[in-house]
Amino acid sequence: MMPGTNPYTAQASAELDREIHAHLVGDASAEEIPAYSSSERAADRLRRWLKSEYGTSITTGKTRIKVKPYFARYGTDPSTSTEVLAETYPLSICRLALLLISRDS
């Protein structure tokens, strides 16, 4: 993970997309990188990959918080699940991906 990247506050960017893609495929230098942090279609693919790779339930939805109306959560037990909030659905999936990636590190 990029030094100093906070999974709870990371912003949508090409750098974020590149970091996530590098973790998925091993090396993202020569490939076209999907816009995971801004495209719902790419975020859906990332969500499916995370679910398969980490063998965990991933729940997404909307909150009542105006500034961060989207959430993504992994796990099924309310006491051990981890949740992130974001301004968009794709960003919520990317923040969750960062948490799972950092858990592996």
Biopython code that builds the backbone (N, CA, C, O; Angstrom):
import numpy as np
from Bio.PDB.StructureBuilder import StructureBuilder

atoms = [
    (1, "MET", "N", (0.844, -1.178, 0.000)),
    (1, "MET", "CA", (0.000, 0.000, 0.000)),
    (1, "MET", "C", (0.885, 1.235, 0.000)),
    (1, "MET", "O", (1.976, 1.224, 0.570)),
    (2, "MET", "N", (0.413, 2.306, -0.643)),
    (2, "MET", "CA", (1.169, 3.546, -0.667)),
    (2, "MET", "C", (1.369, 4.037, 0.766)),
    (2, "MET", "O", (0.428, 4.044, 1.559)),
    (3, "PRO", "N", (2.597, 4.448, 1.097)),
    (3, "PRO", "CA", (2.827, 4.971, 2.445)),
    (3, "PRO", "C", (1.914, 6.157, 2.729)),
    (3, "PRO", "O", (1.743, 7.041, 1.889)),
    (4, "GLY", "N", (1.341, 6.165, 3.906)),
    (4, "GLY", "CA", (0.486, 7.275, 4.299)),
    (4, "GLY", "C", (-0.943, 7.189, 3.801)),
    (4, "GLY", "O", (-1.736, 8.091, 4.074)),
    (5, "THR", "N", (-1.300, 6.134, 3.079)),
    (5, "THR", "CA", (-2.669, 6.001, 2.576)),
    (5, "THR", "C", (-3.573, 5.510, 3.698)),
    (5, "THR", "O", (-3.367, 4.430, 4.251)),
    (6, "ASN", "N", (-4.552, 6.300, 4.017)),
    (6, "ASN", "CA", (-5.522, 5.930, 5.041)),
    (6, "ASN", "C", (-6.743, 5.340, 4.337)),
    (6, "ASN", "O", (-7.401, 6.052, 3.579)),
    (7, "PRO", "N", (-7.067, 4.069, 4.558)),
    (7, "PRO", "CA", (-8.198, 3.453, 3.869)),
    (7, "PRO", "C", (-9.536, 4.136, 4.154)),
    (7, "PRO", "O", (-10.468, 4.024, 3.358)),
    (8, "TYR", "N", (-9.635, 4.832, 5.264)),
    (8, "TYR", "CA", (-10.897, 5.480, 5.617)),
    (8, "TYR", "C", (-11.064, 6.852, 4.971)),
    (8, "TYR", "O", (-12.170, 7.391, 4.933)),
    (9, "THR", "N", (-9.971, 7.420, 4.463)),
    (9, "THR", "CA", (-10.056, 8.767, 3.883)),
    (9, "THR", "C", (-9.477, 8.857, 2.476)),
    (9, "THR", "O", (-9.453, 9.946, 1.901)),
    (10, "ALA", "N", (-9.012, 7.751, 1.902)),
    (10, "ALA", "CA", (-8.425, 7.764, 0.559)),
    (10, "ALA", "C", (-9.409, 8.385, -0.432)),
    (10, "ALA", "O", (-10.617, 8.166, -0.346)),
    (11, "GLN", "N", (-8.877, 9.153, -1.363)),
    (11, "GLN", "CA", (-9.701, 9.814, -2.369)),
    (11, "GLN", "C", (-9.601, 9.092, -3.713)),
    (11, "GLN", "O", (-8.586, 8.465, -4.016)),
    (12, "ALA", "N", (-10.647, 9.185, -4.499)),
    (12, "ALA", "CA", (-10.669, 8.585, -5.832)),
    (12, "ALA", "C", (-9.569, 9.219, -6.673)),
    (12, "ALA", "O", (-9.462, 10.443, -6.751)),
    (13, "SER", "N", (-8.752, 8.378, -7.302)),
    (13, "SER", "CA", (-7.661, 8.893, -8.133)),
    (13, "SER", "C", (-7.080, 7.766, -8.966)),
    (13, "SER", "O", (-7.319, 6.587, -8.706)),
    (14, "ALA", "N", (-6.309, 8.156, -9.977)),
    (14, "ALA", "CA", (-5.607, 7.174, -10.804)),
    (14, "ALA", "C", (-4.580, 6.418, -9.968)),
    (14, "ALA", "O", (-4.344, 5.234, -10.206)),
    (15, "GLU", "N", (-3.965, 7.089, -8.989)),
    (15, "GLU", "CA", (-2.977, 6.424, -8.129)),
    (15, "GLU", "C", (-3.639, 5.320, -7.294)),
    (15, "GLU", "O", (-3.087, 4.231, -7.139)),
    (16, "LEU", "N", (-4.817, 5.617, -6.767)),
    (16, "LEU", "CA", (-5.551, 4.619, -5.983)),
    (16, "LEU", "C", (-5.910, 3.423, -6.870)),
    (16, "LEU", "O", (-5.729, 2.272, -6.472)),
    (17, "ASP", "N", (-6.416, 3.703, -8.066)),
    (17, "ASP", "CA", (-6.760, 2.637, -9.009)),
    (17, "ASP", "C", (-5.535, 1.784, -9.325)),
    (17, "ASP", "O", (-5.625, 0.556, -9.358)),
    (18, "ARG", "N", (-4.391, 2.427, -9.558)),
    (18, "ARG", "CA", (-3.150, 1.727, -9.889)),
    (18, "ARG", "C", (-2.704, 0.842, -8.726)),
    (18, "ARG", "O", (-2.289, -0.299, -8.931)),
    (19, "GLU", "N", (-2.790, 1.366, -7.519)),
    (19, "GLU", "CA", (-2.375, 0.596, -6.343)),
    (19, "GLU", "C", (-3.235, -0.659, -6.179)),
    (19, "GLU", "O", (-2.711, -1.745, -5.930)),
    (20, "ILE", "N", (-4.526, -0.511, -6.315)),
    (20, "ILE", "CA", (-5.431, -1.653, -6.179)),
    (20, "ILE", "C", (-5.191, -2.650, -7.312)),
    (20, "ILE", "O", (-5.130, -3.857, -7.077)),
    (21, "HIS", "N", (-5.056, -2.149, -8.530)),
    (21, "HIS", "CA", (-4.844, -3.027, -9.681)),
    (21, "HIS", "C", (-3.529, -3.794, -9.555)),
    (21, "HIS", "O", (-3.466, -4.973, -9.902)),
    (22, "ALA", "N", (-2.488, -3.139, -9.065)),
    (22, "ALA", "CA", (-1.199, -3.812, -8.875)),
    (22, "ALA", "C", (-1.352, -4.966, -7.899)),
    (22, "ALA", "O", (-0.732, -6.014, -8.081)),
    (23, "HIS", "N", (-2.157, -4.794, -6.879)),
    (23, "HIS", "CA", (-2.373, -5.875, -5.921)),
    (23, "HIS", "C", (-3.164, -7.018, -6.566)),
    (23, "HIS", "O", (-2.912, -8.187, -6.271)),
    (24, "LEU", "N", (-4.112, -6.690, -7.441)),
    (24, "LEU", "CA", (-4.916, -7.716, -8.090)),
    (24, "LEU", "C", (-4.109, -8.546, -9.082)),
    (24, "LEU", "O", (-4.216, -9.772, -9.098)),
    (25, "VAL", "N", (-3.304, -7.887, -9.908)),
    (25, "VAL", "CA", (-2.615, -8.588, -11.000)),
    (25, "VAL", "C", (-1.117, -8.732, -10.784)),
    (25, "VAL", "O", (-0.454, -9.420, -11.561)),
    (26, "GLY", "N", (-0.573, -8.114, -9.768)),
    (26, "GLY", "CA", (0.850, -8.225, -9.493)),
    (26, "GLY", "C", (1.677, -7.087, -10.044)),
    (26, "GLY", "O", (2.579, -6.603, -9.359)),
    (27, "ASP", "N", (1.401, -6.640, -11.268)),
    (27, "ASP", "CA", (2.151, -5.530, -11.864)),
    (27, "ASP", "C", (1.215, -4.776, -12.789)),
    (27, "ASP", "O", (0.705, -5.340, -13.758)),
    (28, "ALA", "N", (0.991, -3.520, -12.500)),
    (28, "ALA", "CA", (0.045, -2.729, -13.284)),
    (28, "ALA", "C", (0.740, -1.738, -14.208)),
    (28, "ALA", "O", (0.090, -0.830, -14.728)),
    (29, "SER", "N", (2.036, -1.886, -14.426)),
    (29, "SER", "CA", (2.765, -0.880, -15.182)),
    (29, "SER", "C", (2.453, -0.883, -16.679)),
    (29, "SER", "O", (2.470, 0.179, -17.302)),
    (30, "ALA", "N", (2.171, -2.030, -17.267)),
    (30, "ALA", "CA", (1.990, -2.099, -18.715)),
    (30, "ALA", "C", (0.541, -2.252, -19.145)),
    (30, "ALA", "O", (0.255, -2.339, -20.339)),
    (31, "GLU", "N", (-0.357, -2.284, -18.204)),
    (31, "GLU", "CA", (-1.756, -2.521, -18.540)),
    (31, "GLU", "C", (-2.589, -1.249, -18.403)),
    (31, "GLU", "O", (-2.221, -0.303, -17.707)),
    (32, "GLU", "N", (-3.728, -1.269, -19.098)),
    (32, "GLU", "CA", (-4.695, -0.198, -18.882)),
    (32, "GLU", "C", (-5.383, -0.481, -17.552)),
    (32, "GLU", "O", (-5.880, -1.582, -17.319)),
    (33, "ILE", "N", (-5.405, 0.510, -16.700)),
    (33, "ILE", "CA", (-5.927, 0.330, -15.348)),
    (33, "ILE", "C", (-7.404, 0.738, -15.301)),
    (33, "ILE", "O", (-7.743, 1.863, -15.669)),
    (34, "PRO", "N", (-8.285, -0.165, -14.854)),
    (34, "PRO", "CA", (-9.694, 0.214, -14.710)),
    (34, "PRO", "C", (-9.856, 1.319, -13.666)),
    (34, "PRO", "O", (-9.065, 1.421, -12.727)),
    (35, "ALA", "N", (-10.859, 2.117, -13.836)),
    (35, "ALA", "CA", (-11.142, 3.229, -12.909)),
    (35, "ALA", "C", (-11.979, 2.717, -11.743)),
    (35, "ALA", "O", (-13.148, 3.076, -11.604)),
    (36, "TYR", "N", (-11.380, 1.882, -10.914)),
    (36, "TYR", "CA", (-12.102, 1.276, -9.795)),
    (36, "TYR", "C", (-12.749, 2.313, -8.886)),
    (36, "TYR", "O", (-13.848, 2.095, -8.375)),
    (37, "SER", "N", (-12.071, 3.438, -8.684)),
    (37, "SER", "CA", (-12.549, 4.423, -7.714)),
    (37, "SER", "C", (-13.603, 5.384, -8.267)),
    (37, "SER", "O", (-14.145, 6.205, -7.527)),
    (38, "SER", "N", (-13.893, 5.285, -9.565)),
    (38, "SER", "CA", (-14.902, 6.197, -10.119)),
    (38, "SER", "C", (-15.926, 5.529, -11.031)),
    (38, "SER", "O", (-16.920, 6.160, -11.391)),
    (39, "SER", "N", (-15.715, 4.286, -11.409)),
    (39, "SER", "CA", (-16.630, 3.572, -12.302)),
    (39, "SER", "C", (-17.395, 2.495, -11.535)),
    (39, "SER", "O", (-16.789, 1.631, -10.901)),
    (40, "GLU", "N", (-18.712, 2.547, -11.592)),
    (40, "GLU", "CA", (-19.512, 1.533, -10.905)),
    (40, "GLU", "C", (-19.263, 0.140, -11.477)),
    (40, "GLU", "O", (-19.227, -0.839, -10.732)),
    (41, "ARG", "N", (-19.092, 0.048, -12.777)),
    (41, "ARG", "CA", (-18.845, -1.247, -13.415)),
    (41, "ARG", "C", (-17.511, -1.839, -12.926)),
    (41, "ARG", "O", (-17.446, -3.017, -12.574)),
    (42, "ALA", "N", (-16.458, -1.024, -12.905)),
    (42, "ALA", "CA", (-15.155, -1.497, -12.429)),
    (42, "ALA", "C", (-15.222, -1.828, -10.939)),
    (42, "ALA", "O", (-14.609, -2.798, -10.494)),
    (43, "ALA", "N", (-15.957, -1.034, -10.169)),
    (43, "ALA", "CA", (-16.114, -1.289, -8.734)),
    (43, "ALA", "C", (-16.861, -2.604, -8.498)),
    (43, "ALA", "O", (-16.537, -3.340, -7.566)),
    (44, "ASP", "N", (-17.846, -2.899, -9.325)),
    (44, "ASP", "CA", (-18.563, -4.175, -9.204)),
    (44, "ASP", "C", (-17.630, -5.355, -9.453)),
    (44, "ASP", "O", (-17.703, -6.364, -8.752)),
    (45, "ARG", "N", (-16.741, -5.230, -10.463)),
    (45, "ARG", "CA", (-15.759, -6.297, -10.723)),
    (45, "ARG", "C", (-14.817, -6.448, -9.534)),
    (45, "ARG", "O", (-14.491, -7.564, -9.129)),
    (46, "LEU", "N", (-14.382, -5.319, -8.979)),
    (46, "LEU", "CA", (-13.500, -5.351, -7.816)),
    (46, "LEU", "C", (-14.209, -6.006, -6.635)),
    (46, "LEU", "O", (-13.607, -6.805, -5.918)),
    (47, "ARG", "N", (-15.451, -5.683, -6.432)),
    (47, "ARG", "CA", (-16.227, -6.276, -5.335)),
    (47, "ARG", "C", (-16.300, -7.788, -5.471)),
    (47, "ARG", "O", (-16.100, -8.509, -4.494)),
    (48, "ARG", "N", (-16.586, -8.274, -6.674)),
    (48, "ARG", "CA", (-16.646, -9.725, -6.910)),
    (48, "ARG", "C", (-15.283, -10.373, -6.648)),
    (48, "ARG", "O", (-15.207, -11.454, -6.064)),
    (49, "TRP", "N", (-14.210, -9.709, -7.081)),
    (49, "TRP", "CA", (-12.871, -10.245, -6.874)),
    (49, "TRP", "C", (-12.564, -10.316, -5.373)),
    (49, "TRP", "O", (-12.047, -11.325, -4.892)),
    (50, "LEU", "N", (-12.880, -9.250, -4.637)),
    (50, "LEU", "CA", (-12.622, -9.238, -3.193)),
    (50, "LEU", "C", (-13.382, -10.356, -2.489)),
    (50, "LEU", "O", (-12.838, -11.050, -1.629)),
    (51, "LYS", "N", (-14.636, -10.516, -2.864)),
    (51, "LYS", "CA", (-15.463, -11.553, -2.251)),
    (51, "LYS", "C", (-14.864, -12.935, -2.488)),
    (51, "LYS", "O", (-14.806, -13.760, -1.576)),
    (52, "SER", "N", (-14.424, -13.178, -3.710)),
    (52, "SER", "CA", (-13.828, -14.462, -4.060)),
    (52, "SER", "C", (-12.453, -14.639, -3.419)),
    (52, "SER", "O", (-12.179, -15.679, -2.821)),
    (53, "GLU", "N", (-11.607, -13.653, -3.536)),
    (53, "GLU", "CA", (-10.226, -13.738, -3.047)),
    (53, "GLU", "C", (-10.143, -13.866, -1.526)),
    (53, "GLU", "O", (-9.338, -14.635, -1.003)),
    (54, "TYR", "N", (-10.979, -13.108, -0.829)),
    (54, "TYR", "CA", (-10.911, -13.088, 0.625)),
    (54, "TYR", "C", (-11.962, -13.982, 1.288)),
    (54, "TYR", "O", (-11.967, -14.137, 2.510)),
    (55, "GLY", "N", (-12.848, -14.568, 0.486)),
    (55, "GLY", "CA", (-13.840, -15.493, 1.017)),
    (55, "GLY", "C", (-14.718, -14.879, 2.091)),
    (55, "GLY", "O", (-15.012, -15.511, 3.106)),
    (56, "THR", "N", (-15.128, -13.659, 1.863)),
    (56, "THR", "CA", (-15.927, -12.961, 2.861)),
    (56, "THR", "C", (-17.166, -12.348, 2.231)),
    (56, "THR", "O", (-17.210, -12.097, 1.026)),
    (57, "SER", "N", (-18.144, -12.118, 3.042)),
    (57, "SER", "CA", (-19.352, -11.438, 2.596)),
    (57, "SER", "C", (-19.052, -9.939, 2.477)),
    (57, "SER", "O", (-18.396, -9.360, 3.343)),
    (58, "ILE", "N", (-19.530, -9.329, 1.412)),
    (58, "ILE", "CA", (-19.375, -7.882, 1.247)),
    (58, "ILE", "C", (-20.757, -7.286, 1.046)),
    (58, "ILE", "O", (-21.482, -7.645, 0.118)),
    (59, "THR", "N", (-21.102, -6.370, 1.931)),
    (59, "THR", "CA", (-22.397, -5.705, 1.885)),
    (59, "THR", "C", (-22.172, -4.242, 1.553)),
    (59, "THR", "O", (-21.258, -3.614, 2.088)),
    (60, "THR", "N", (-23.002, -3.695, 0.670)),
    (60, "THR", "CA", (-22.923, -2.269, 0.341)),
    (60, "THR", "C", (-24.307, -1.657, 0.473)),
    (60, "THR", "O", (-25.315, -2.362, 0.445)),
    (61, "GLY", "N", (-24.344, -0.361, 0.613)),
    (61, "GLY", "CA", (-25.627, 0.315, 0.704)),
    (61, "GLY", "C", (-25.463, 1.801, 0.916)),
    (61, "GLY", "O", (-24.376, 2.364, 0.783)),
    (62, "LYS", "N", (-26.579, 2.416, 1.250)),
    (62, "LYS", "CA", (-26.595, 3.864, 1.470)),
    (62, "LYS", "C", (-26.853, 4.146, 2.942)),
    (62, "LYS", "O", (-27.540, 3.401, 3.641)),
    (63, "THR", "N", (-26.273, 5.251, 3.379)),
    (63, "THR", "CA", (-26.447, 5.709, 4.750)),
    (63, "THR", "C", (-27.364, 6.935, 4.745)),
    (63, "THR", "O", (-27.861, 7.346, 3.696)),
    (64, "ARG", "N", (-27.573, 7.495, 5.896)),
    (64, "ARG", "CA", (-28.333, 8.753, 5.999)),
    (64, "ARG", "C", (-27.398, 9.946, 6.151)),
    (64, "ARG", "O", (-27.852, 11.074, 6.341)),
    (65, "ILE", "N", (-26.110, 9.700, 6.067)),
    (65, "ILE", "CA", (-25.107, 10.754, 6.204)),
    (65, "ILE", "C", (-24.941, 11.447, 4.857)),
    (65, "ILE", "O", (-24.572, 10.803, 3.876)),
    (66, "LYS", "N", (-25.204, 12.730, 4.796)),
    (66, "LYS", "CA", (-25.179, 13.447, 3.517)),
    (66, "LYS", "C", (-23.792, 13.517, 2.890)),
    (66, "LYS", "O", (-23.672, 13.391, 1.671)),
    (67, "VAL", "N", (-22.752, 13.712, 3.677)),
    (67, "VAL", "CA", (-21.416, 13.877, 3.095)),
    (67, "VAL", "C", (-20.771, 12.549, 2.704)),
    (67, "VAL", "O", (-19.891, 12.528, 1.844)),
    (68, "LYS", "N", (-21.184, 11.459, 3.307)),
    (68, "LYS", "CA", (-20.674, 10.122, 2.965)),
    (68, "LYS", "C", (-21.854, 9.156, 2.916)),
    (68, "LYS", "O", (-22.067, 8.375, 3.843)),
    (69, "PRO", "N", (-22.623, 9.215, 1.817)),
    (69, "PRO", "CA", (-23.863, 8.445, 1.758)),
    (69, "PRO", "C", (-23.727, 6.958, 1.422)),
    (69, "PRO", "O", (-24.737, 6.256, 1.375)),
    (70, "TYR", "N", (-22.511, 6.457, 1.187)),
    (70, "TYR", "CA", (-22.335, 5.056, 0.808)),
    (70, "TYR", "C", (-21.463, 4.322, 1.821)),
    (70, "TYR", "O", (-20.547, 4.896, 2.410)),
    (71, "PHE", "N", (-21.771, 3.036, 2.009)),
    (71, "PHE", "CA", (-20.927, 2.213, 2.875)),
    (71, "PHE", "C", (-20.619, 0.897, 2.180)),
    (71, "PHE", "O", (-21.347, 0.450, 1.294)),
    (72, "ALA", "N", (-19.515, 0.287, 2.610)),
    (72, "ALA", "CA", (-19.154, -1.067, 2.199)),
    (72, "ALA", "C", (-18.639, -1.755, 3.451)),
    (72, "ALA", "O", (-17.886, -1.171, 4.231)),
    (73, "ARG", "N", (-19.054, -3.005, 3.633)),
    (73, "ARG", "CA", (-18.712, -3.738, 4.857)),
    (73, "ARG", "C", (-18.316, -5.165, 4.491)),
    (73, "ARG", "O", (-18.925, -5.784, 3.618)),
    (74, "TYR", "N", (-17.297, -5.676, 5.160)),
    (74, "TYR", "CA", (-16.998, -7.092, 5.007)),
    (74, "TYR", "C", (-17.188, -7.802, 6.333)),
    (74, "TYR", "O", (-16.957, -7.242, 7.404)),
    (75, "GLY", "N", (-17.615, -9.051, 6.230)),
    (75, "GLY", "CA", (-17.916, -9.846, 7.410)),
    (75, "GLY", "C", (-19.416, -9.937, 7.626)),
    (75, "GLY", "O", (-20.184, -9.135, 7.095)),
    (76, "THR", "N", (-19.824, -10.930, 8.417)),
    (76, "THR", "CA", (-21.251, -11.126, 8.661)),
    (76, "THR", "C", (-21.634, -10.928, 10.119)),
    (76, "THR", "O", (-22.803, -10.696, 10.424)),
    (77, "ASP", "N", (-20.680, -11.016, 11.009)),
    (77, "ASP", "CA", (-20.953, -10.862, 12.437)),
    (77, "ASP", "C", (-20.912, -9.371, 12.797)),
    (77, "ASP", "O", (-19.889, -8.718, 12.588)),
    (78, "PRO", "N", (-22.002, -8.830, 13.330)),
    (78, "PRO", "CA", (-22.025, -7.394, 13.651)),
    (78, "PRO", "C", (-20.888, -6.942, 14.579)),
    (78, "PRO", "O", (-20.466, -5.787, 14.522)),
    (79, "SER", "N", (-20.401, -7.830, 15.417)),
    (79, "SER", "CA", (-19.349, -7.423, 16.349)),
    (79, "SER", "C", (-17.952, -7.475, 15.730)),
    (79, "SER", "O", (-17.024, -6.882, 16.279)),
    (80, "THR", "N", (-17.779, -8.166, 14.607)),
    (80, "THR", "CA", (-16.457, -8.260, 13.986)),
    (80, "THR", "C", (-16.404, -7.724, 12.565)),
    (80, "THR", "O", (-15.331, -7.728, 11.961)),
    (81, "SER", "N", (-17.514, -7.265, 12.007)),
    (81, "SER", "CA", (-17.527, -6.713, 10.657)),
    (81, "SER", "C", (-16.783, -5.381, 10.641)),
    (81, "SER", "O", (-16.725, -4.671, 11.645)),
    (82, "THR", "N", (-16.219, -5.061, 9.485)),
    (82, "THR", "CA", (-15.524, -3.790, 9.304)),
    (82, "THR", "C", (-16.225, -3.022, 8.202)),
    (82, "THR", "O", (-16.566, -3.587, 7.164)),
    (83, "GLU", "N", (-16.440, -1.730, 8.426)),
    (83, "GLU", "CA", (-17.206, -0.903, 7.498)),
    (83, "GLU", "C", (-16.450, 0.378, 7.184)),
    (83, "GLU", "O", (-15.768, 0.944, 8.039)),
    (84, "VAL", "N", (-16.585, 0.823, 5.934)),
    (84, "VAL", "CA", (-16.050, 2.116, 5.517)),
    (84, "VAL", "C", (-17.177, 2.941, 4.933)),
    (84, "VAL", "O", (-18.152, 2.398, 4.413)),
    (85, "LEU", "N", (-17.042, 4.247, 5.020)),
    (85, "LEU", "CA", (-17.998, 5.185, 4.432)),
    (85, "LEU", "C", (-17.302, 5.946, 3.316)),
    (85, "LEU", "O", (-16.086, 6.135, 3.347)),
    (86, "ALA", "N", (-18.079, 6.385, 2.327)),
    (86, "ALA", "CA", (-17.496, 7.132, 1.213)),
    (86, "ALA", "C", (-18.541, 7.996, 0.538)),
    (86, "ALA", "O", (-19.743, 7.857, 0.764)),
    (87, "GLU", "N", (-18.039, 8.899, -0.302)),
    (87, "GLU", "CA", (-18.902, 9.812, -1.041)),
    (87, "GLU", "C", (-19.596, 9.140, -2.218)),
    (87, "GLU", "O", (-20.649, 9.598, -2.662)),
    (88, "THR", "N", (-19.007, 8.044, -2.734)),
    (88, "THR", "CA", (-19.581, 7.325, -3.871)),
    (88, "THR", "C", (-19.482, 5.816, -3.634)),
    (88, "THR", "O", (-18.680, 5.355, -2.822)),
    (89, "TYR", "N", (-20.302, 5.062, -4.351)),
    (89, "TYR", "CA", (-20.243, 3.606, -4.263)),
    (89, "TYR", "C", (-18.867, 3.075, -4.671)),
    (89, "TYR", "O", (-18.288, 2.279, -3.931)),
    (90, "PRO", "N", (-18.316, 3.493, -5.838)),
    (90, "PRO", "CA", (-17.006, 2.960, -6.218)),
    (90, "PRO", "C", (-15.920, 3.257, -5.179)),
    (90, "PRO", "O", (-15.067, 2.410, -4.915)),
    (91, "LEU", "N", (-15.951, 4.439, -4.600)),
    (91, "LEU", "CA", (-14.943, 4.780, -3.607)),
    (91, "LEU", "C", (-15.105, 3.937, -2.345)),
    (91, "LEU", "O", (-14.113, 3.591, -1.703)),
    (92, "SER", "N", (-16.335, 3.604, -1.984)),
    (92, "SER", "CA", (-16.532, 2.753, -0.806)),
    (92, "SER", "C", (-15.919, 1.368, -1.031)),
    (92, "SER", "O", (-15.328, 0.805, -0.109)),
    (93, "ILE", "N", (-16.049, 0.817, -2.225)),
    (93, "ILE", "CA", (-15.455, -0.480, -2.542)),
    (93, "ILE", "C", (-13.930, -0.382, -2.514)),
    (93, "ILE", "O", (-13.258, -1.285, -2.015)),
    (94, "CYS", "N", (-13.391, 0.698, -3.043)),
    (94, "CYS", "CA", (-11.935, 0.881, -3.046)),
    (94, "CYS", "C", (-11.387, 1.034, -1.630)),
    (94, "CYS", "O", (-10.332, 0.485, -1.314)),
    (95, "ARG", "N", (-12.083, 1.765, -0.787)),
    (95, "ARG", "CA", (-11.628, 1.905, 0.596)),
    (95, "ARG", "C", (-11.654, 0.551, 1.302)),
    (95, "ARG", "O", (-10.756, 0.235, 2.083)),
    (96, "LEU", "N", (-12.672, -0.236, 1.028)),
    (96, "LEU", "CA", (-12.742, -1.571, 1.614)),
    (96, "LEU", "C", (-11.592, -2.434, 1.086)),
    (96, "LEU", "O", (-10.978, -3.189, 1.840)),
    (97, "ALA", "N", (-11.307, -2.318, -0.213)),
    (97, "ALA", "CA", (-10.186, -3.058, -0.800)),
    (97, "ALA", "C", (-8.881, -2.685, -0.109)),
    (97, "ALA", "O", (-8.070, -3.562, 0.188)),
    (98, "LEU", "N", (-8.668, -1.405, 0.150)),
    (98, "LEU", "CA", (-7.449, -0.972, 0.834)),
    (98, "LEU", "C", (-7.340, -1.609, 2.219)),
    (98, "LEU", "O", (-6.258, -2.020, 2.638)),
    (99, "LEU", "N", (-8.458, -1.688, 2.918)),
    (99, "LEU", "CA", (-8.439, -2.328, 4.240)),
    (99, "LEU", "C", (-8.039, -3.795, 4.132)),
    (99, "LEU", "O", (-7.210, -4.277, 4.904)),
    (100, "LEU", "N", (-8.627, -4.498, 3.180)),
    (100, "LEU", "CA", (-8.323, -5.910, 3.015)),
    (100, "LEU", "C", (-6.875, -6.120, 2.563)),
    (100, "LEU", "O", (-6.211, -7.051, 3.019)),
    (101, "ILE", "N", (-6.391, -5.264, 1.678)),
    (101, "ILE", "CA", (-5.002, -5.345, 1.225)),
    (101, "ILE", "C", (-4.058, -5.084, 2.395)),
    (101, "ILE", "O", (-3.071, -5.799, 2.566)),
    (102, "SER", "N", (-4.351, -4.081, 3.188)),
    (102, "SER", "CA", (-3.472, -3.757, 4.314)),
    (102, "SER", "C", (-3.509, -4.863, 5.367)),
    (102, "SER", "O", (-2.530, -5.072, 6.084)),
    (103, "ARG", "N", (-4.611, -5.553, 5.459)),
    (103, "ARG", "CA", (-4.717, -6.674, 6.391)),
    (103, "ARG", "C", (-3.750, -7.790, 6.003)),
    (103, "ARG", "O", (-3.225, -8.487, 6.872)),
    (104, "ASP", "N", (-3.513, -7.961, 4.698)),
    (104, "ASP", "CA", (-2.589, -8.970, 4.215)),
    (104, "ASP", "C", (-1.125, -8.593, 4.416)),
    (104, "ASP", "O", (-0.255, -9.461, 4.495)),
    (105, "SER", "N", (-0.865, -7.300, 4.498)),
    (105, "SER", "CA", (0.534, -6.833, 4.588)),
    (105, "SER", "C", (1.145, -7.081, 5.933)),
    (105, "SER", "O", (2.307, -6.743, 6.154)),
]
sb = StructureBuilder()
sb.init_structure("model")
sb.init_model(0)
sb.init_chain("A")
sb.init_seg("    ")
for serial, (resi, resn, name, xyz) in enumerate(atoms, 1):
    if name == "N":
        sb.init_residue(resn, " ", resi, " ")
    sb.init_atom(name, np.array(xyz, "f"), 0.0, 1.0, " ", f" {name:<3s}", serial, name[0])
structure = sb.get_structure()
